[in-house]
Amino acid sequence: MSNPIHGACLCGQVQYQVSGPFDAFHLCHCSQCRRSTGTAHAANIFTSADRLQWLAGEALIKSYIPDEPDMISKAFCSHCGSLVPYTSLKSGRLIIPAGSLSEPADIEPQDNIFWRDRADWLDAGLAAKRVEQFPED
């Protein structure tokens, strides 16, 4: 098992640590992940559920458990709404929202899954001008 890395929600009230090794890192472009995150894709790292330890705020975590079996579930901080790690009901795997990590993981994205379903504006967004901070008006 590798050294633990830390993660937190946006407000910092939910904090955790997770240890590798990690099994997979997918950028998922399916419509469910886009709706769940409000972004072009979900960036999820997969590992086994026993590698997670909550450090603070576990009582603030709320879960969305869908009624339909083919819908994804998710967990989030009830104070700020940020996604936090959760165990997939379908696979039993721990899913870590990569953006919630405070330190780099020893894994990089290996693929873009559900690429055909990507947001129709993603390609234009990737080609757009790059700015180091908020653009000046």
MARZAMI-411286 format. One record per atom (N, C-alpha, C, O): residue in three letters; x, y, z. Coordinates in steps of 0.05 Angstrom, whole numbers, padded with zeros to 5 digits, always signed. Layout:
N
AlaXYZ...
***
This chain:
137
Met+00017-00023+00000Met+00000+00000+00000Met+00018+00025+00000Met+00038+00026+00015Ser+00011+00045-00016Ser+00027+00069-00018Ser+00021+00088+00005Ser+00002+00084+00020Asn+00037+00109+00007Asn+00032+00129+00027Asn+00005+00142+00023Asn-00003+00146+00000Pro-00010+00148+00044Pro-00036+00160+00040Pro-00034+00188+00029Pro-00016+00203+00034Ile-00054+00195+00012Ile-00057+00222+00002Ile-00083+00233+00013Ile-00102+00218+00019His-00085+00259+00016His-00108+00272+00029His-00126+00285+00008His-00118+00291-00014Gly-00151+00288+00017Gly-00171+00301+00000Gly-00191+00315+00018Gly-00193+00309+00042Ala-00207+00332+00006Ala-00227+00347+00021Ala-00248+00359+00002Ala-00244+00360-00022Cys-00270+00367+00013Cys-00290+00381-00002Cys-00282+00410-00004Cys-00262+00418+00007Leu-00298+00426-00018Leu-00291+00454-00022Leu-00290+00470+00004Leu-00271+00486+00007Cys-00308+00465+00022Cys-00308+00481+00047Cys-00288+00469+00068Cys-00282+00482+00088Gly-00277+00446+00063Gly-00258+00434+00080Gly-00269+00419+00104Gly-00254+00409+00121Gln-00295+00419+00107Gln-00307+00405+00130Gln-00306+00375+00128Gln-00306+00361+00148Val-00307+00365+00104Val-00304+00336+00099Val-00275+00331+00090Val-00266+00342+00070Gln-00261+00315+00104Gln-00233+00309+00098Gln-00228+00279+00099Gln-00241+00265+00115Tyr-00210+00269+00082Tyr-00205+00241+00081Tyr-00176+00236+00073Tyr-00162+00254+00064Gln-00168+00211+00076Gln-00143+00202+00064Gln-00148+00175+00051Gln-00165+00160+00060Val-00133+00170+00030Val-00136+00146+00015Val-00108+00136+00007Val-00090+00152+00001Ser-00105+00110+00007Ser-00080+00098-00001Ser-00083+00081-00026Ser-00103+00069-00030Gly-00062+00081-00042Gly-00062+00065-00066Gly-00053+00037-00058Gly-00050+00031-00035Pro-00048+00020-00077Pro-00048+00027-00106Pro-00076+00032-00117Pro-00096+00021-00106Phe-00077+00048-00138Phe-00102+00054-00151Phe-00105+00036-00175Phe-00086+00029-00188Asp-00130+00028-00181Asp-00135+00010-00203Asp-00139+00023-00230Asp-00130+00013-00250Ala-00152+00046-00230Ala-00159+00058-00255Ala-00164+00088-00251Ala-00171+00096-00229Phe-00161+00104-00272Phe-00167+00132-00272Phe-00180+00138-00299Phe-00167+00139-00319His-00206+00142-00298His-00222+00147-00322His-00233+00175-00323His-00241+00186-00302Leu-00232+00187-00346Leu-00247+00212-00352Leu-00272+00203-00366Leu-00271+00195-00389Cys-00295+00205-00352Cys-00320+00195-00363Cys-00337+00217-00374Cys-00343+00237-00361His-00344+00214-00399His-00360+00234-00414His-00389+00227-00417His-00403+00240-00433Cys-00399+00206-00403Cys-00427+00198-00406Cys-00445+00221-00396Cys-00437+00237-00380Ser-00470+00220-00405Ser-00488+00242-00397Ser-00494+00242-00367Ser-00498+00263-00355Gln-00493+00218-00354Gln-00498+00218-00325Gln-00475+00232-00310Gln-00480+00247-00292Cys-00450+00226-00318Cys-00428+00239-00304Cys-00427+00269-00310Cys-00420+00285-00292Arg-00434+00277-00335Arg-00435+00306-00341Arg-00456+00320-00324Arg-00451+00342-00313Arg-00479+00308-00321Arg-00501+00320-00305Arg-00493+00320-00275Arg-00499+00339-00260Ser-00481+00298-00266Ser-00474+00296-00238Ser-00453+00317-00230Ser-00454+00328-00207Thr-00434+00322-00247Thr-00413+00341-00241Thr-00418+00370-00251Thr-00406+00389-00240Gly-00435+00372-00270Gly-00440+00399-00282Gly-00417+00407-00300Gly-00414+00431-00306Thr-00400+00389-00308Thr-00376+00395-00324Thr-00376+00377-00349Thr-00395+00362-00354Ala-00354+00379-00364Ala-00352+00364-00389Ala-00348+00334-00383Ala-00355+00318-00400His-00337+00327-00361His-00333+00299-00354His-00327+00295-00324His-00320+00315-00311Ala-00330+00271-00315Ala-00322+00264-00288Ala-00293+00254-00290Ala-00286+00239-00308Ala-00277+00260-00270Ala-00250+00250-00268Ala-00249+00233-00243Ala-00246+00243-00220Asn-00251+00206-00247Asn-00253+00188-00224Asn-00231+00168-00223Asn-00223+00156-00243Ile-00220+00165-00199Ile-00200+00145-00193Ile-00214+00122-00178Ile-00230+00126-00160Phe-00207+00097-00186Phe-00220+00074-00174Phe-00199+00058-00158Phe-00176+00055-00166Thr-00209+00048-00135Thr-00193+00030-00118Thr-00212+00014-00101Thr-00236+00015-00105Ser-00201-00001-00082Ser-00219-00017-00064Ser-00228+00001-00041Ser-00214+00018-00031Ala-00252-00005-00031Ala-00265+00011-00011Ala-00249+00012+00016Ala-00252+00031+00031Asp-00233-00009+00021Asp-00219-00010+00047Asp-00195+00009+00048Asp-00181+00011+00068Arg-00190+00024+00027Arg-00167+00042+00025Arg-00173+00071+00035Arg-00156+00088+00035Leu-00198+00075+00042Leu-00208+00102+00050Leu-00210+00104+00080Leu-00219+00086+00094Gln-00201+00127+00091Gln-00205+00134+00119Gln-00216+00162+00120Gln-00203+00181+00110Trp-00239+00166+00133Trp-00249+00193+00137Trp-00235+00206+00161Trp-00231+00193+00181Leu-00227+00231+00157Leu-00212+00245+00178Leu-00230+00266+00192Leu-00225+00272+00215Ala-00249+00276+00178Ala-00267+00297+00190Ala-00293+00298+00173Ala-00292+00294+00148Gly-00314+00306+00185Gly-00339+00312+00171Gly-00355+00290+00160Gly-00372+00294+00143Glu-00350+00266+00168Glu-00365+00243+00156Glu-00395+00246+00160Glu-00411+00237+00143Ala-00404+00259+00182Ala-00432+00263+00187Ala-00445+00282+00167Ala-00469+00283+00164Leu-00428+00299+00153Leu-00439+00318+00133Leu-00443+00305+00106Leu-00455+00318+00088Ile-00434+00281+00102Ile-00436+00268+00076Ile-00465+00258+00071Ile-00476+00244+00088Lys-00475+00266+00049Lys-00502+00256+00040Lys-00497+00240+00014Lys-00478+00245-00001Ser-00514+00221+00010Ser-00512+00204-00014Ser-00537+00206-00031Ser-00559+00209-00021Tyr-00533+00204-00057Tyr-00555+00202-00076Tyr-00555+00173-00085Tyr-00536+00164-00098Ile-00576+00160-00079Ile-00580+00132-00087Ile-00604+00132-00106Ile-00627+00137-00097Pro-00600+00127-00132Pro-00622+00129-00151Pro-00641+00105-00148Pro-00634+00084-00138Asp-00665+00110-00158Asp-00686+00089-00158Asp-00681+00069-00181Asp-00686+00045-00179Glu-00670+00080-00203Glu-00665+00063-00227Glu-00638+00049-00224Glu-00618+00061-00215Pro-00636+00023-00230Pro-00611+00008-00226Pro-00588+00017-00244Pro-00565+00012-00236Asp-00593+00028-00267Asp-00572+00036-00285Asp-00562+00065-00281Asp-00545+00074-00297Met-00572+00079-00262Met-00564+00106-00256Met-00540+00105-00236Met-00539+00088-00219Ile-00522+00125-00239Ile-00500+00126-00221Ile-00508+00139-00194Ile-00527+00155-00193Ser-00495+00131-00173Ser-00499+00143-00147Ser-00476+00163-00143Ser-00458+00165-00159Lys-00477+00178-00121Lys-00456+00196-00114Lys-00458+00204-00085Lys-00479+00200-00073Ala-00437+00216-00074Ala-00437+00226-00047Ala-00425+00254-00048Ala-00409+00261-00065Phe-00435+00271-00030Phe-00427+00299-00030Phe-00429+00311-00002Phe-00443+00301+00015Cys-00414+00332+00002Cys-00415+00347+00027Cys-00441+00362+00028Cys-00448+00377+00010Ser-00456+00359+00049Ser-00482+00372+00051Ser-00480+00402+00057Ser-00499+00417+00055His-00456+00411+00064His-00452+00440+00069His-00445+00455+00043His-00457+00475+00037Cys-00426+00445+00027Cys-00417+00459+00003Cys-00425+00445-00023Cys-00423+00458-00044Gly-00434+00421-00022Gly-00443+00407-00046Gly-00421+00392-00061Gly-00427+00379-00081Ser-00396+00394-00053Ser-00374+00381-00067Ser-00376+00351-00067Ser-00384+00339-00047Leu-00369+00339-00089Leu-00368+00310-00090Leu-00346+00299-00072Leu-00324+00311-00071Val-00351+00277-00059Val-00331+00264-00042Val-00331+00234-00050Val-00349+00225-00063Pro-00311+00219-00041Pro-00309+00190-00048Pro-00334+00175-00039Pro-00347+00182-00019Tyr-00341+00154-00054Tyr-00363+00137-00047Tyr-00358+00109-00059Tyr-00341+00106-00077Thr-00372+00090-00048Thr-00370+00063-00058Thr-00392+00058-00078Thr-00416+00062-00072Ser-00385+00050-00102Ser-00405+00045-00123Ser-00423+00022-00115Ser-00413+00001-00106Leu-00449+00026-00117Leu-00468+00005-00111Leu-00466-00019-00130Leu-00470-00042-00122Lys-00459-00013-00155Lys-00457-00034-00175Lys-00432-00051-00173Lys-00434-00075-00173Ser-00409-00038-00170Ser-00384-00052-00171Ser-00371-00057-00144Ser-00354-00075-00141Gly-00379-00042-00124Gly-00367-00045-00097Gly-00340-00031-00096Gly-00326-00032-00075Arg-00332-00017-00117Arg-00306-00003-00119Arg-00309+00025-00106Arg-00330+00037-00108Leu-00288+00034-00094Leu-00287+00062-00084Leu-00281+00080-00107Leu-00263+00075-00123Ile-00297+00101-00110Ile-00294+00120-00131Ile-00286+00147-00118Ile-00300+00158-00102Ile-00263+00156-00126Ile-00252+00181-00115Ile-00254+00203-00136Ile-00241+00201-00157Pro-00269+00224-00131Pro-00268+00247-00149Pro-00240+00259-00149Pro-00231+00270-00129Ala-00226+00257-00171Ala-00197+00265-00172Ala-00194+00294-00164Ala-00173+00301-00152Gly-00212+00311-00170Gly-00210+00339-00164Gly-00212+00345-00134Gly-00206+00367-00125Ser-00220+00325-00118Ser-00222+00329-00089Ser-00196+00323-00075Ser-00193+00328-00051Leu-00176+00312-00089Leu-00151+00306-00077Leu-00134+00331-00073Leu-00133+00349-00090Ser-00121+00333-00051Ser-00104+00356-00044Ser-00075+00351-00053Ser-00059+00370-00054Glu-00068+00327-00059Glu-00041+00319-00067Glu-00043+00302-00092Glu-00064+00290-00097Pro-00022+00301-00108Pro-00023+00284-00132Pro-00024+00254-00125Pro-00011+00245-00106Ala-00040+00240-00140Ala-00041+00211-00138Ala-00020+00198-00156Ala-00012+00211-00175Asp-00012+00174-00150Asp+00008+00162-00167Asp-00004+00146-00190Asp+00003+00124-00197Ile-00024+00160-00203Ile-00037+00149-00227Ile-00046+00172-00244Ile-00053+00193-00233Glu-00045+00169-00270Glu-00054+00190-00288Glu-00078+00179-00304Glu-00082+00154-00305Pro-00094+00196-00316Pro-00117+00186-00331Pro-00107+00167-00353Pro-00088+00173-00367Gln-00121+00145-00356Gln-00113+00125-00376Gln-00131+00126-00400Gln-00123+00116-00421Asp-00155+00138-00398Asp-00172+00139-00421Asp-00195+00159-00417Asp-00200+00169-00395Asn-00208+00165-00439Asn-00232+00181-00440Asn-00255+00162-00448Asn-00257+00154-00471Ile-00271+00155-00428Ile-00292+00135-00434Ile-00318+00149-00442Ile-00323+00172-00434Phe-00335+00136-00457Phe-00360+00147-00468Phe-00354+00172-00484Phe-00369+00191-00483Trp-00332+00171-00499Trp-00323+00193-00515Trp-00344+00202-00535Trp-00348+00226-00540Arg-00359+00184-00547Arg-00380+00191-00566Arg-00401+00208-00553Arg-00414+00224-00567Asp-00405+00206-00527Asp-00425+00221-00512Asp-00415+00248-00502Asp-00429+00262-00488Arg-00390+00255-00508Arg-00378+00280-00498Arg-00395+00304-00504Arg-00411+00305-00523Ala-00392+00325-00487Ala-00407+00350-00490Ala-00401+00362-00518Ala-00378+00361-00527Asp-00421+00372-00531Asp-00417+00382-00558Asp-00399+00407-00559Asp-00390+00414-00581Trp-00393+00419-00536Trp-00376+00442-00535Trp-00348+00436-00525Trp-00331+00454-00523Leu-00343+00411-00519Leu-00317+00403-00508Leu-00293+00409-00527Leu-00274+00421-00519Asp-00295+00401-00552Asp-00274+00404-00571Asp-00267+00434-00574Asp-00243+00441-00575Ala-00287+00451-00576Ala-00283+00480-00578Ala-00270+00490-00553Ala-00252+00508-00554Gly-00278+00480-00530Gly-00267+00489-00505Gly-00237+00482-00502Gly-00221+00497-00492Leu-00230+00458-00512Leu-00202+00450-00510Leu-00184+00466-00529Leu-00161+00470-00524Ala-00196+00476-00551Ala-00182+00493-00570Ala-00181+00523-00563Ala-00167+00538-00575Ala-00197+00530-00543Ala-00200+00559-00536Ala-00174+00570-00524Ala-00157+00554-00515Lys-00171+00596-00524Lys-00148+00610-00513Lys-00144+00601-00484Lys-00164+00597-00469Arg-00120+00599-00475Arg-00113+00591-00448Arg-00103+00615-00433Arg-00085+00629-00442Val-00114+00619-00409Val-00107+00643-00392Val-00100+00632-00365Val-00113+00614-00355Glu-00080+00643-00352Glu-00070+00634-00326Glu-00089+00640-00303Glu-00086+00627-00282Gln-00107+00658-00305Gln-00125+00665-00284Gln-00151+00676-00296Gln-00155+00673-00321Phe-00168+00688-00281Phe-00192+00700-00292Phe-00185+00720-00314Phe-00167+00736-00309Pro-00198+00719-00337Pro-00191+00738-00358Pro-00200+00766-00350Pro-00220+00770-00336Glu-00186+00786-00359Glu-00194+00814-00354Glu-00215+00821-00374Glu-00214+00813-00397Asp-00235+00836-00365Asp-00257+00844-00383Asp-00249+00864-00403Asp-00265+00873-00419
***
